[in-house]
Amino acid sequence: MLRTMTVEVTVRTVEPMPTAVVAAAATWAEFPKLWGPMLDEVWSFLRGGAPEGLYKQGHNIMLYKDDVPNVEVGVQVSGRFDPVGHVVASTLPGGLVATAIHTGPVAKIGDTHQAVREWSEANGYRLGGPRWEIYGDPDPSGGDFDVQVFCSLVAP
């Protein structure tokens, strides 16, 4: 049985989205220790030196460009800006995607990525490029929060 039975996957077209990120090449073993400091650096920039209006209400993001992984960790912003330290302007990709909402412990987000990949292949889509996550607002009760998972697709 496919894990996708518990995850609702949809296909849609998304627009590119500007981000402020710190980029890195890591291993999957290293990445859990790296993403927090990377995100902290972006938030320090947004809170203390970003151009007026750059940050409005964006969410945290993680972009996995490949399986190395070459990653970008950051926040949705309103547009481009000049680099400051390690923080650079980037963009989440646009185009055809398979997407699902991950609910529950963030430590299990890999299961949602796997479910989206399995669903895509089972439904005649070919994965075609990066994948990413957009983190929802934290639950005020301190519980888990939803994360939207995206995988780039090539049309069947």
C-alpha positions in Angstrom: 0.0 0.0 0.0 1.3 3.5 -0.9 1.8 5.9 1.9 -0.1 8.5 -0.2 -3.4 7.0 1.1 -3.1 9.3 4.1 -1.8 12.4 2.3 -3.9 14.4 -0.1 -1.7 15.4 -3.1 -2.8 18.0 -5.6 -1.2 19.2 -8.9 -1.2 22.9 -9.6 0.9 25.7 -11.2 2.6 28.1 -8.8 4.2 31.5 -9.3 7.9 32.1 -8.4 8.2 33.6 -5.0 11.0 35.9 -3.8 13.0 34.8 -0.7 15.8 35.9 1.6 18.0 32.9 2.2 21.3 31.5 3.3 22.5 28.8 0.9 24.7 25.8 1.7 25.9 22.5 0.4 25.5 19.9 3.2 25.0 16.2 3.8 21.6 14.9 5.0 23.3 14.0 8.2 24.7 17.6 8.7 21.6 19.5 7.6 19.5 19.1 10.8 22.3 21.0 12.7 22.7 23.7 10.0 19.2 24.9 9.2 18.6 26.6 12.5 21.6 28.9 12.4 21.0 29.5 8.7 17.4 30.6 9.5 18.5 32.7 12.5 20.9 34.6 10.2 18.1 35.5 7.8 15.8 36.6 10.7 18.6 38.7 12.1 18.9 40.5 8.7 15.1 40.9 8.4 14.8 42.4 11.9 17.9 44.6 11.8 19.0 45.7 8.4 16.6 44.8 5.7 15.2 47.4 3.4 11.9 48.9 4.4 9.0 46.7 3.4 11.1 43.7 2.4 9.5 41.5 5.0 5.7 41.7 5.4 4.2 38.4 6.4 6.3 35.7 4.8 6.8 32.2 6.1 10.0 30.2 6.7 11.0 28.1 3.7 13.5 25.4 2.9 14.5 24.8 -0.8 16.2 21.5 -1.7 17.8 22.1 -5.1 19.0 18.5 -5.4 19.8 15.4 -3.4 23.4 16.5 -2.4 21.7 18.5 -0.8 22.3 22.0 -2.0 19.8 23.9 0.2 18.5 27.4 0.8 16.9 28.2 4.1 15.1 31.4 4.6 11.9 33.5 4.6 9.4 34.7 1.9 9.9 38.4 1.2 8.4 41.0 -1.1 11.2 41.4 -3.6 14.9 41.5 -4.5 17.6 43.1 -2.3 21.4 43.4 -2.2 23.2 40.6 -0.4 24.2 41.2 3.3 26.7 38.8 4.7 25.5 35.3 3.9 21.9 36.4 3.3 21.1 36.7 -0.4 18.0 37.2 -2.6 16.6 34.1 -4.2 13.3 32.7 -5.5 11.2 29.6 -4.9 10.6 28.1 -8.3 7.4 28.5 -10.3 5.7 26.0 -12.5 3.9 22.7 -12.3 4.1 21.1 -8.8 2.7 18.3 -6.8 1.9 19.5 -3.3 0.6 18.3 0.0 0.2 19.5 3.5 2.3 17.9 6.2 0.6 17.8 9.5 2.1 16.4 12.7 5.7 16.2 13.9 8.2 18.1 11.6 10.6 15.1 12.2 8.2 13.1 10.0 8.2 15.5 7.0 10.2 13.1 5.0 7.2 10.8 4.9 5.2 13.5 3.2 7.9 14.2 0.7 8.0 10.5 -0.1 4.2 10.3 -0.4 4.2 13.2 -2.9 6.9 11.5 -4.9 5.1 8.1 -4.9 1.8 9.7 -5.8 3.4 11.7 -8.7 5.0 8.6 -10.2 1.9 6.5 -9.7 -0.2 9.2 -11.6 2.1 9.6 -14.6 4.1 12.6 -13.5 7.9 12.8 -13.7 9.7 14.7 -10.9 11.6 17.5 -12.5 13.9 19.6 -10.3 13.8 21.1 -6.8 11.4 20.5 -4.0 10.6 22.8 -1.1 8.7 23.5 2.0 6.7 26.5 3.3 6.2 26.5 7.0 2.8 27.6 8.3 2.2 29.7 11.4 3.0 28.0 14.7 0.0 26.6 16.7 -0.6 29.1 19.5 -1.0 26.1 21.9 2.7 25.2 21.2 1.8 22.1 19.2 2.8 21.2 15.7 2.2 23.4 12.6 1.3 22.6 9.0 4.1 22.6 6.4 3.3 22.8 2.7 5.5 20.4 0.7 6.1 21.1 -3.1 7.8 18.9 -5.7 8.5 20.3 -9.2 7.0 18.2 -12.0 7.3 17.6 -15.7 3.9 17.3 -17.3 2.9 13.8 -18.4 
